[in-house]
Amino acid sequence: MKFLVDAHLPPRLCSVLQEAGHDAIHTSQLTAQNRTPDEIINQISVADERVVVTKDSDFYHSHLLHGKPWKLLLVRTGNIRTRELTALFQRHLTAIVAAFEGNSLVELDRHSVQVVS
């Protein structure tokens, strides 16, 4: 699976995803880096069929209203240390990937993975 991790999340998440065999990039790797506008992130997501991983609820609204990004993983953990966040991803990554089979909107909180649509 391909992922695009938003600026609100640490680049270390890309390493966790890559170590599990996924293709992952962080907005810091894009031309405009972490200043990349949401619309460009959405365009990349649709063109490359990448799941956008973010805490930003603007993507949630965009996905519901316009179907962009292509797929969305909304992280709803509140403030969390990078070490805890990466452990959470490692623990739930299989469920996250499975949730995207046939679904386009998934939420991750501190305890579970939930399909939204």
C-alpha positions in Angstrom: 0.0 0.0 0.0 1.1 3.6 -0.7 1.0 6.3 2.0 1.6 10.0 2.2 2.2 11.2 5.7 1.1 14.8 6.4 3.2 17.5 8.1 1.2 17.2 11.4 2.8 13.7 11.9 6.4 12.8 12.3 8.5 11.6 9.4 9.4 8.5 11.5 6.0 7.1 10.6 7.3 6.6 7.1 10.1 4.4 8.4 7.6 2.3 10.3 5.4 1.9 7.2 8.4 1.2 4.9 9.8 -1.4 7.4 6.5 -3.2 7.0 6.9 -3.2 3.2 4.8 -0.2 2.2 5.6 2.7 0.0 5.5 5.8 2.2 6.5 9.5 1.8 6.3 12.4 4.1 5.3 15.9 3.0 8.8 17.1 4.0 10.0 15.1 1.0 7.8 17.0 -1.5 8.9 20.1 -3.4 7.2 22.6 -1.1 8.0 20.3 1.9 5.7 20.8 4.9 4.2 23.9 3.2 2.6 21.8 0.5 -1.0 23.0 0.1 -3.8 20.5 0.9 -5.0 20.6 -2.7 -1.6 19.4 -3.9 -1.5 16.6 -1.3 -5.0 15.6 -2.5 -3.8 15.6 -6.2 -0.8 13.4 -5.3 -3.0 11.1 -3.4 -5.5 10.6 -6.3 -2.8 10.4 -9.0 -0.6 7.9 -7.1 -3.5 6.2 -5.2 -1.9 7.0 -1.9 -3.6 7.0 1.5 -3.1 10.3 3.2 -2.2 9.9 6.9 -3.1 13.0 8.9 -4.5 14.6 12.1 -5.9 17.5 10.0 -9.7 17.4 10.0 -9.7 19.6 6.8 -8.8 16.4 4.9 -11.8 14.6 6.5 -14.2 17.3 5.2 -12.5 17.3 1.8 -12.8 13.6 1.6 -16.5 13.5 2.5 -17.4 16.4 0.2 -15.1 15.9 -2.8 -13.7 12.4 -2.5 -10.2 13.7 -2.1 -7.8 12.5 -0.9 -8.1 9.1 -2.6 -8.2 7.3 0.8 -7.7 8.8 4.3 -6.4 7.6 7.6 -7.4 10.1 10.2 -5.3 9.9 13.3 -7.3 10.9 16.4 -4.9 10.4 19.2 -4.6 13.9 20.5 -1.1 14.8 21.6 1.1 11.7 21.7 4.8 11.1 21.8 6.4 9.9 18.6 7.5 6.6 20.3 3.9 5.9 21.3 2.5 6.8 17.9 5.0 4.6 16.1 4.2 1.7 18.5 0.5 2.3 17.9 1.0 2.1 14.1 3.1 -1.1 14.5 0.4 -2.7 16.6 -2.5 -1.8 14.3 -0.9 -1.7 10.8 -2.4 -5.0 9.8 -5.9 -3.8 10.8 -5.3 -0.5 9.1 -4.4 -2.1 5.8 -7.3 -4.6 6.0 -9.7 -1.7 6.8 -8.8 0.0 3.5 -9.9 -3.1 1.5 -13.2 -1.7 0.1 -13.2 1.4 2.3 -11.8 4.9 1.8 -12.0 6.5 5.3 -10.5 5.0 8.4 -9.8 6.4 11.8 -7.1 5.4 14.3 -7.4 6.4 17.9 -5.3 5.3 20.9 -7.2 2.0 21.2 -8.6 0.9 17.8 -9.0 1.2 14.1 -12.5 2.1 12.8 -13.9 2.2 9.3 -15.9 5.4 8.8 -16.9 4.8 5.1 
